Amino acid sequence: MPAHDTSRPVTVRGTEIVSTDPRQRYREKIARITLDSMVQFVGLLDAEGTVLEINKVALDAVGLKLSDVEGKPFWTTFWWQVSPEINQGIREAIARAKGNVKS
């Protein structure tokens, strides 16, 4: 007899995991739980610097929802509006990560 009932959903940090979740959906949920478990500000961008994901800690710290920043260039988000130099620095870092600029 299993130690727990695998037919019932399990909720971890607000994300419900169900035994019938397709493998890809299960992986997405585990990634979300992992991101939201981190105490650091963490984001996931595409190669162009477009926001794909931001963890809950970073969003809650500034009172935003993922939908407020998802799909936007990272350098246009709240966190990088401190100064023009800081903003330019993050743009250059994204370009370097993509391989468009040599350091």
C-alpha positions in Angstrom: 0.0 0.0 0.0 1.4 3.4 -1.0 2.4 5.8 1.8 0.1 8.4 0.2 -2.9 8.6 -2.1 -1.5 9.4 -5.6 -4.9 10.0 -7.0 -5.3 13.2 -4.9 -3.6 16.5 -6.0 -0.8 17.9 -3.9 -0.4 21.6 -3.6 3.0 23.1 -3.1 3.5 26.9 -2.7 0.2 27.4 -4.5 0.9 25.1 -7.4 -1.3 22.0 -7.7 0.4 18.8 -8.9 -1.8 16.0 -10.1 -0.7 12.5 -10.9 -2.4 12.7 -14.2 -0.4 15.8 -15.3 1.4 15.2 -18.6 5.2 15.0 -18.2 5.8 18.5 -19.7 3.2 20.1 -17.5 4.6 18.4 -14.4 8.1 19.8 -15.3 6.7 23.3 -15.7 5.0 23.1 -12.3 8.2 21.8 -10.7 10.1 24.7 -12.3 7.6 27.2 -11.0 7.8 25.7 -7.4 11.6 25.8 -7.6 11.7 29.4 -8.8 9.2 30.5 -6.2 11.1 28.8 -3.4 14.2 30.9 -4.0 14.7 34.0 -1.8 16.8 35.7 -4.5 15.2 37.8 -7.3 15.2 35.3 -10.2 14.1 35.8 -13.8 14.1 33.8 -17.0 14.6 35.6 -20.3 14.7 34.5 -23.9 17.8 35.2 -26.0 16.5 38.7 -26.9 16.1 39.7 -23.2 12.3 39.2 -23.2 10.8 38.2 -19.8 9.5 34.7 -19.7 9.3 34.1 -15.9 10.1 36.1 -12.8 9.9 34.5 -9.3 7.3 35.4 -6.7 9.8 37.0 -4.3 10.9 39.5 -7.0 7.3 40.2 -8.0 6.0 40.6 -4.5 8.9 42.9 -3.5 7.6 45.5 -5.9 3.9 44.7 -6.0 3.8 43.3 -9.5 2.2 40.3 -11.2 4.0 38.2 -13.8 1.5 39.5 -16.3 2.8 43.0 -15.7 6.3 42.1 -17.0 5.9 38.9 -19.0 6.7 39.4 -22.7 8.5 42.8 -22.1 12.1 43.6 -22.6 13.8 43.0 -19.2 15.6 46.3 -19.2 12.2 48.1 -19.3 11.0 46.5 -16.1 10.9 48.2 -12.7 14.1 46.6 -11.4 16.3 48.3 -14.0 15.0 51.9 -13.9 17.4 53.0 -11.2 19.6 55.1 -13.6 20.4 55.2 -17.3 23.8 53.6 -16.5 22.3 50.7 -14.7 19.7 50.3 -17.5 22.4 50.4 -20.2 24.5 47.9 -18.2 21.7 45.3 -18.2 21.1 45.8 -21.9 24.8 45.2 -22.6 24.9 42.1 -20.3 22.0 40.6 -22.3 23.7 41.4 -25.6 26.9 39.7 -24.3 25.0 36.7 -23.2 23.5 36.4 -26.6 26.9 36.7 -28.1 26.4 40.1 -29.9 29.0 42.0 -27.9 32.5 41.1 -26.8 33.5 42.1 -23.3 
